Amino acid sequence: METIDPKKVKTGDEVYVIYHNPHTPSVANVRPAEIVPHPKDPNAVALFLNESFHSIEEDDAYFLLKRLQKRLFRTYMESTDTNKERL
Protein backbone atom coordinates (compact mmCIF):
# COMPACT_ATOMS: atom_id res chain seq x y z
CA MET A 1 0.00 0.00 0.00
CA GLU A 2 1.51 3.30 -1.00
CA THR A 3 1.58 5.93 1.69
CA ILE A 4 3.13 9.37 1.76
CA ASP A 5 6.12 9.75 4.04
CA PRO A 6 5.04 12.27 6.73
CA LYS A 7 8.48 13.91 6.41
CA LYS A 8 7.86 14.60 2.70
CA VAL A 9 4.44 16.26 2.82
CA LYS A 10 4.31 19.89 1.78
CA THR A 11 1.90 22.79 2.02
CA GLY A 12 -1.00 22.35 -0.36
CA ASP A 13 -0.94 18.53 -0.47
CA GLU A 14 -4.39 17.02 -0.25
CA VAL A 15 -4.37 13.70 1.58
CA TYR A 16 -6.73 11.11 3.03
CA VAL A 17 -6.39 9.83 6.58
CA ILE A 18 -8.07 7.37 8.92
CA TYR A 19 -9.63 9.57 11.56
CA HIS A 20 -10.73 8.04 14.87
CA ASN A 21 -13.57 9.76 16.67
CA PRO A 22 -12.04 11.15 19.88
CA HIS A 23 -15.29 10.55 21.80
CA THR A 24 -15.82 7.01 20.50
CA PRO A 25 -12.42 5.39 19.81
CA SER A 26 -13.97 2.36 18.10
CA VAL A 27 -15.44 4.62 15.38
CA ALA A 28 -13.16 5.61 12.48
CA ASN A 29 -13.72 7.15 9.06
CA VAL A 30 -11.72 7.96 5.95
CA ARG A 31 -11.44 11.75 5.81
CA PRO A 32 -9.90 14.20 3.36
CA ALA A 33 -7.41 16.66 4.84
CA GLU A 34 -4.93 19.29 3.70
CA ILE A 35 -1.32 19.94 4.58
CA VAL A 36 -1.02 23.60 5.65
CA PRO A 37 1.59 25.86 7.28
CA HIS A 38 1.83 25.13 11.00
CA PRO A 39 0.05 27.96 12.87
CA LYS A 40 2.76 28.22 15.57
CA ASP A 41 5.95 27.05 13.82
CA PRO A 42 6.82 28.80 10.54
CA ASN A 43 9.32 26.03 9.70
CA ALA A 44 6.77 23.21 9.94
CA VAL A 45 3.53 22.02 8.36
CA ALA A 46 0.37 20.69 9.98
CA LEU A 47 -2.64 18.61 9.01
CA PHE A 48 -5.87 20.60 8.70
CA LEU A 49 -8.77 18.26 9.42
CA ASN A 50 -12.28 18.95 10.72
CA GLU A 51 -11.61 22.68 10.98
CA SER A 52 -8.62 22.20 13.28
CA PHE A 53 -4.86 21.80 13.07
CA HIS A 54 -3.09 18.57 13.95
CA SER A 55 0.64 18.03 14.38
CA ILE A 56 2.20 15.66 11.90
CA GLU A 57 3.65 12.61 13.62
CA GLU A 58 6.22 10.16 12.22
CA ASP A 59 3.81 7.21 12.45
CA ASP A 60 0.96 8.97 10.61
CA ALA A 61 -0.17 7.38 7.36
CA TYR A 62 -1.28 9.68 4.54
CA PHE A 63 -2.65 8.65 1.17
CA LEU A 64 -3.02 10.58 -2.08
CA LEU A 65 -5.81 8.39 -3.39
CA LYS A 66 -8.98 7.77 -1.44
CA ARG A 67 -9.36 4.24 -2.82
CA LEU A 68 -5.99 3.20 -1.33
CA GLN A 69 -7.00 4.67 2.00
CA LYS A 70 -10.32 2.84 1.96
CA ARG A 71 -8.62 -0.46 1.15
CA LEU A 72 -6.22 -0.09 4.09
CA PHE A 73 -9.10 0.98 6.33
CA ARG A 74 -11.07 -2.18 5.46
CA THR A 75 -8.00 -4.34 6.06
CA TYR A 76 -7.39 -2.63 9.42
CA MET A 77 -11.01 -3.03 10.52
CA GLU A 78 -11.10 -6.70 9.48
CA SER A 79 -7.96 -7.44 11.48
CA THR A 80 -9.42 -5.57 14.46
CA ASP A 81 -12.67 -7.57 14.23
CA THR A 82 -10.69 -10.83 14.03
CA ASN A 83 -8.68 -9.88 17.10
CA LYS A 84 -11.85 -9.05 19.04
CA GLU A 85 -13.25 -12.51 18.30
CA ARG A 86 -10.13 -14.10 19.80
CA LEU A 87 -10.47 -12.25 23.11
GUDO-52730 format. One record per atom (N, C-alpha, C): residue in three letters; y, x, z. Coordinates in pm, whole numbers. Each point is the difference from the previous one (the first is absolute). Last residue first. Layout:
residues N
- ALA  Y  X  Z
...
***
This chain:
residues 87
- LEU  -1262  -1053  2168
- LEU  37  6  143
- LEU  -65  -109  81
- ARG  -34  50  -484
- ARG  -86  93  72
- ARG  29  1  149
- GLU  261  -253  -311
- GLU  -131  -60  12
- GLU  -93  88  81
- LYS  431  157  -109
- LYS  8  -105  102
- LYS  -137  -61  24
- ASN  54  316  -350
- ASN  0  62  132
- ASN  5  -102  112
- THR  35  -152  -442
- THR  -135  53  23
- THR  -7  63  138
- ASP  420  -147  -146
- ASP  -87  -114  28
- ASP  -142  46  31
- THR  304  326  -140
- THR  38  -47  132
- THR  -89  -117  41
- SER  -41  167  -433
- SER  -57  96  94
- SER  32  -41  143
- GLU  188  -258  -343
- GLU  -146  -15  0
- GLU  -64  95  98
- MET  463  35  -68
- MET  -32  -121  74
- MET  -151  -23  5
- TYR  161  365  -257
- TYR  30  20  142
- TYR  -43  -122  82
- THR  -27  -32  -467
- THR  -101  93  49
- THR  16  22  150
- ARG  327  -256  -218
- ARG  -127  -73  8
- ARG  -110  89  57
- PHE  414  205  -78
- PHE  12  -97  108
- PHE  -131  -77  18
- LEU  44  291  -367
- LEU  -20  74  125
- LEU  5  -95  119
- ARG  97  -189  -414
- ARG  -139  44  1
- ARG  -31  76  130
- LYS  444  -131  -85
- LYS  -83  -115  36
- LYS  -147  39  7
- GLN  309  324  -143
- GLN  21  -31  140
- GLN  -91  -114  42
- LEU  14  111  -450
- LEU  -70  104  75
- LEU  9  -27  149
- ARG  240  -285  -287
- ARG  -145  -25  -11
- ARG  -81  106  74
- LYS  479  30  -33
- LYS  -45  -98  97
- LYS  -151  -20  -7
- LEU  263  459  -125
- LEU  -50  -122  -63
- LEU  -58  -95  103
- LEU  183  417  132
- LEU  94  -43  -104
- LEU  -40  -133  -59
- PHE  -95  191  515
- PHE  -58  -21  -131
- PHE  109  -43  -97
- TYR  -94  255  525
- TYR  88  -75  -91
- TYR  -64  -5  -137
- ALA  -111  123  555
- ALA  -55  -7  -136
- ALA  90  -90  -83
- ASP  41  326  483
- ASP  28  -123  -75
- ASP  -65  8  -137
- ASP  13  350  349
- ASP  -124  -73  -28
- ASP  24  -135  -68
- GLU  362  301  130
- GLU  -91  75  -85
- GLU  -127  -77  -36
- GLU  466  -262  100
- GLU  -94  82  76
- GLU  -97  69  -97
- ILE  517  -247  7
- ILE  -115  33  -82
- ILE  -86  99  77
- SER  342  -398  195
- SER  -19  143  -24
- SER  -125  20  -85
- HIS  295  -448  -26
- HIS  -116  55  68
- HIS  -9  148  -33
- PHE  369  -461  -19
- PHE  -37  136  -36
- PHE  -118  47  83
- SER  137  -525  -164
- SER  21  102  102
- SER  -51  135  -49
- GLU  -41  -444  -224
- GLU  140  10  43
- GLU  21  99  114
- ASN  -429  -50  -223
- ASN  35  -116  83
- ASN  138  13  63
- LEU  -106  443  -186
- LEU  -101  -105  -7
- LEU  40  -112  95
- PHE  121  525  -195
- PHE  73  -123  28
- PHE  -95  -116  -27
- LEU  -44  553  126
- LEU  -60  -114  -68
- LEU  80  -124  40
- ALA  196  522  -28
- ALA  -68  -97  85
- ALA  -61  -109  -88
- VAL  203  559  -16
- VAL  -9  -134  -58
- VAL  -77  -89  97
- ALA  326  478  62
- ALA  -130  -65  -1
- ALA  8  -135  -73
- ASN  369  303  119
- ASN  -95  87  -70
- ASN  -138  -63  -13
- PRO  380  -198  240
- PRO  35  11  -143
- PRO  -96  87  -82
- ASP  -55  -314  448
- ASP  -24  140  -38
- ASP  28  16  -149
- LYS  39  -425  221
- LYS  50  90  103
- LYS  -14  148  -34
- PRO  -144  -380  -287
- PRO  132  -39  51
- PRO  59  97  103
- HIS  -326  109  -433
- HIS  -16  -28  143
- HIS  137  -31  59
- PRO  -115  -100  -519
- PRO  51  107  88
- PRO  -16  -42  147
- VAL  -357  -222  -315
- VAL  147  3  5
- VAL  46  120  84
- ILE  -448  -273  -258
- ILE  36  123  67
- ILE  153  12  -12
- GLU  -298  -469  0
- GLU  80  96  -76
- GLU  27  123  86
- ALA  -393  -437  -52
- ALA  103  66  80
- ALA  74  99  -89
- PRO  -401  -444  15
- PRO  81  96  -74
- PRO  106  59  93
- ARG  -494  -184  164
- ARG  143  -29  -12
- ARG  69  102  -88
- VAL  -500  -228  197
- VAL  52  98  -95
- VAL  145  -38  -25
- ASN  -257  -117  471
- ASN  31  -45  -135
- ASN  42  118  -86
- ALA  -260  -162  513
- ALA  64  100  -85
- ALA  19  -58  -139
- VAL  -170  -113  552
- VAL  52  -57  -123
- VAL  73  110  -77
- SER  -186  61  439
- SER  -113  -24  -90
- SER  45  -59  -135
- PRO  309  92  371
- PRO  -51  122  -65
- PRO  -116  -23  -97
- THR  419  -285  180
- THR  -141  -32  -14
- THR  -67  114  -74
- HIS  451  38  101
- HIS  -30  -99  103
- HIS  -147  -40  -1
- PRO  196  305  -324
- PRO  11  60  133
- PRO  -36  -96  114
- ASN  -194  26  -513
- ASN  91  -83  78
- ASN  8  56  141
- HIS  -117  304  -429
- HIS  -63  -76  108
- HIS  106  -75  77
- TYR  -41  209  -521
- TYR  88  -24  113
- TYR  -74  -87  103
- ILE  -76  341  -451
- ILE  -70  -98  84
- ILE  84  -13  126
- VAL  221  133  -485
- VAL  -59  48  125
- VAL  -84  -111  63
- TYR  282  185  -488
- TYR  -70  -108  70
- TYR  -69  60  120
- VAL  467  154  -305
- VAL  -139  22  40
- VAL  -58  -128  59
- GLU  441  254  -288
- GLU  -51  -128  46
- GLU  -148  17  25
- ASP  439  361  -18
- ASP  -140  -33  -29
- ASP  -32  -137  56
- GLY  427  216  73
- GLY  -13  -85  -118
- GLY  -144  -33  -36
- THR  102  441  275
- THR  86  -118  -1
- THR  -14  -75  -131
- LYS  -418  289  121
- LYS  142  27  -14
- LYS  77  -131  -4
- VAL  -515  264  144
- VAL  75  -120  -36
- VAL  148  36  -7
- LYS  -368  300  131
- LYS  54  6  -136
- LYS  75  -125  -42
- LYS  -241  77  420
- LYS  97  110  -7
- LYS  69  4  -137
- PRO  -357  -311  99
- PRO  124  -37  70
- PRO  107  109  -5
- ASP  -374  -89  -379
- ASP  15  88  115
- ASP  131  -35  69
- ILE  -285  -352  -284
- ILE  116  88  -13
- ILE  8  83  128
- THR  -464  -207  -223
- THR  112  -31  88
- THR  111  99  -28
- GLU  -492  -190  -232
- GLU  118  84  -9
- GLU  110  -50  94
- MET  -557  -15  6
- MET  117  -86  0
- MET  123  91  0
***
